[in-house]
Amino acid sequence: MGARLGKKRLILEYREKHQLATAGVRELRMIQKNLRERAPSAAWPSLGYIAGVLRHAGTHVDYEDRYTGSTLPAPYAARLEGALRFNDLATTEAALRRLDAIYGEYQSASDFEGQRLVRKLVLRGKQRAEGLAVNPRVSREKRQEKREIASWFRVWLQSPGLFFDWLAVRRQTDEFQRLFPSHPLTTSDETSMESHEG
């Protein structure tokens, strides 16, 4: 019977039985062990998967890794939840523009926690992109794109104030044009370049 039960259901049953209001790595490992015992033939769920199920059910989970972030504090969640998108170059640029604007607002307000959370999101994006860039199950073209995206995140983290100028220059390099010939140069890139020439 245990093998037929879904992992999610087993996780939620464990949560209810042990009345988990909060969970850390220790509790996640206990749930993982419990799942192995109750459904030995099933694939073991990652700690990140278990953390996600618990968070969705309302448990405060103190765990994060490259693929699983911590829960954003209430005053920041509305603005930052879902802001990190990097499906492709255009989506990544839009996400970085949005995050950069939010980061600037937090800087202006001397909101150091807000700034830290934005940087943490961008760092997580960089780590995820790096992971996809070396994943053999991902197509060669997509891996190349994820390497580029990881470099965008890296440069933003190093110099947020210079990032979009750097991006305008990067897009015009021969290397970028060779690697991503179908990626359009926008007029804002050209305008940015002209304003820096004079």
C-alpha positions as semicolon CSV with decimal commas, in nm:
position;residue;x (nm);y (nm);z (nm)
1;M;0,000;0,000;0,000
2;G;0,282;0,243;0,089
3;A;0,440;0,230;-0,257
4;R;0,111;0,335;-0,414
5;L;0,072;0,641;-0,199
6;G;0,199;0,960;-0,354
7;K;0,508;1,120;-0,206
8;K;0,327;1,445;-0,149
9;R;0,052;1,272;0,044
10;L;0,305;1,087;0,259
11;I;0,488;1,412;0,334
12;L;0,163;1,582;0,434
13;E;0,064;1,286;0,651
14;Y;0,400;1,306;0,831
15;R;0,354;1,681;0,875
16;E;0,011;1,632;1,029
17;K;0,114;1,339;1,251
18;H;0,414;1,530;1,390
19;Q;0,239;1,869;1,390
20;L;0,525;2,040;1,208
21;A;0,484;2,414;1,235
22;T;0,852;2,459;1,152
23;A;1,106;2,232;0,988
24;G;1,479;2,241;0,933
25;V;1,724;2,003;0,769
26;R;1,686;1,750;1,050
27;E;1,308;1,727;1,001
28;L;1,343;1,711;0,623
29;R;1,585;1,419;0,656
30;M;1,345;1,244;0,895
31;I;1,066;1,281;0,640
32;Q;1,296;1,154;0,366
33;K;1,383;0,850;0,582
34;N;1,016;0,792;0,657
35;L;0,935;0,799;0,285
36;R;1,209;0,544;0,210
37;E;1,062;0,312;0,472
38;R;0,701;0,355;0,362
39;A;0,763;0,351;-0,013
40;P;1,093;0,168;-0,066
41;S;1,047;0,117;-0,440
42;A;0,975;0,484;-0,510
43;A;1,247;0,732;-0,599
44;W;1,363;0,930;-0,300
45;P;1,241;1,287;-0,310
46;S;1,499;1,559;-0,266
47;L;1,510;1,773;0,046
48;G;1,412;2,063;-0,178
49;Y;1,097;1,884;-0,293
50;I;1,000;1,801;0,065
51;A;1,067;2,161;0,169
52;G;0,846;2,289;-0,112
53;V;0,556;2,061;-0,017
54;L;0,582;2,165;0,347
55;R;0,601;2,536;0,262
56;H;0,299;2,511;0,038
57;A;0,112;2,348;0,327
58;G;0,202;2,634;0,561
59;T;0,502;2,500;0,750
60;H;0,786;2,745;0,807
61;V;1,086;2,571;0,653
62;D;1,442;2,675;0,728
63;Y;1,612;2,521;0,427
64;E;1,741;2,639;0,096
65;D;1,965;2,515;-0,179
66;R;2,035;2,607;-0,539
67;Y;1,683;2,503;-0,642
68;T;1,486;2,579;-0,329
69;G;1,478;2,924;-0,180
70;S;1,369;3,021;0,164
71;T;1,032;3,179;0,219
72;L;1,045;3,552;0,159
73;P;0,943;3,766;0,458
74;A;0,593;3,911;0,427
75;P;0,680;4,272;0,346
76;Y;0,901;4,159;0,054
77;A;0,715;3,855;-0,075
78;A;0,458;4,048;-0,279
79;R;0,726;4,232;-0,478
80;L;0,988;3,960;-0,513
81;E;0,788;3,639;-0,544
82;G;0,815;3,518;-0,902
83;A;1,052;3,800;-1,004
84;L;1,338;3,564;-1,090
85;R;1,277;3,433;-1,441
86;F;1,547;3,319;-1,681
87;N;1,387;3,097;-1,944
88;D;1,585;3,273;-2,215
89;L;1,789;3,589;-2,269
90;A;1,489;3,819;-2,312
91;T;1,315;3,686;-2,000
92;T;1,637;3,719;-1,804
93;E;1,687;4,079;-1,911
94;A;1,329;4,167;-1,816
95;A;1,374;3,998;-1,476
96;L;1,702;4,179;-1,412
97;R;1,547;4,513;-1,508
98;R;1,262;4,452;-1,264
99;L;1,492;4,332;-0,986
100;D;1,733;4,619;-1,049
101;A;1,450;4,872;-1,016
102;I;1,336;4,712;-0,690
103;Y;1,696;4,701;-0,568
104;G;1,732;5,073;-0,646
105;E;1,418;5,152;-0,449
106;Y;1,548;4,955;-0,153
107;Q;1,882;5,136;-0,180
108;S;1,712;5,476;-0,185
109;A;1,512;5,383;0,123
110;S;1,822;5,240;0,300
111;D;1,638;4,909;0,322
112;F;1,935;4,677;0,368
113;E;1,720;4,367;0,413
114;G;1,541;4,435;0,084
115;Q;1,875;4,483;-0,091
116;R;2,005;4,159;0,059
117;L;1,698;3,965;-0,056
118;V;1,726;4,096;-0,414
119;R;2,095;4,001;-0,426
120;K;2,010;3,660;-0,281
121;L;1,753;3,603;-0,558
122;V;2,000;3,701;-0,828
123;L;2,265;3,476;-0,672
124;R;2,019;3,186;-0,674
125;G;1,949;3,257;-1,042
126;K;2,322;3,250;-1,115
127;Q;2,363;2,918;-0,934
128;R;2,066;2,761;-1,112
129;A;2,184;2,885;-1,452
130;E;2,532;2,746;-1,383
131;G;2,378;2,410;-1,294
132;L;2,176;2,401;-1,615
133;A;2,480;2,509;-1,818
134;V;2,660;2,187;-1,726
135;N;2,362;1,952;-1,728
136;P;2,411;1,694;-2,007
137;R;2,034;1,645;-2,033
138;V;1,997;2,006;-2,152
139;S;2,055;2,076;-2,521
140;R;2,390;2,224;-2,624
141;E;2,226;2,550;-2,737
142;K;2,036;2,586;-2,410
143;R;2,350;2,513;-2,207
144;Q;2,530;2,792;-2,395
145;E;2,241;3,027;-2,326
146;K;2,244;2,937;-1,955
147;R;2,622;3,004;-1,941
148;E;2,554;3,348;-2,083
149;I;2,270;3,406;-1,838
150;A;2,492;3,298;-1,546
151;S;2,749;3,555;-1,658
152;W;2,479;3,824;-1,667
153;F;2,382;3,743;-1,310
154;R;2,750;3,741;-1,206
155;V;2,814;4,084;-1,357
156;W;2,496;4,228;-1,201
157;L;2,603;4,095;-0,860
158;Q;2,949;4,251;-0,901
159;S;2,831;4,590;-1,033
160;P;2,456;4,647;-1,038
161;G;2,496;5,013;-1,134
162;L;2,703;4,929;-1,443
163;F;2,523;4,615;-1,553
164;F;2,295;4,754;-1,823
165;D;2,577;4,953;-1,983
166;W;2,787;4,636;-1,980
167;L;2,497;4,441;-2,133
168;A;2,463;4,693;-2,417
169;V;2,834;4,653;-2,497
170;R;2,821;4,273;-2,454
171;R;2,538;4,239;-2,706
172;Q;2,742;4,416;-2,970
173;T;3,048;4,194;-2,937
174;D;3,134;3,954;-3,218
175;E;3,124;3,665;-2,971
176;F;2,767;3,744;-2,860
177;Q;2,653;3,790;-3,220
178;R;2,810;3,456;-3,315
179;L;2,661;3,268;-3,018
180;F;2,316;3,427;-3,032
181;P;2,255;3,546;-3,389
182;S;1,878;3,551;-3,350
183;H;1,880;3,768;-3,037
184;P;1,773;4,117;-3,145
185;L;1,968;4,426;-3,053
186;T;1,722;4,675;-2,913
187;T;1,719;5,044;-2,988
188;S;1,776;5,111;-2,618
189;D;2,112;4,933;-2,653
190;E;2,207;5,154;-2,946
191;T;2,089;5,465;-2,763
192;S;2,284;5,365;-2,454
193;M;2,598;5,314;-2,663
194;E;2,558;5,653;-2,837
195;S;2,510;5,837;-2,507
196;H;2,837;5,690;-2,378
197;E;3,038;5,777;-2,690
198;G;2,995;6,152;-2,664
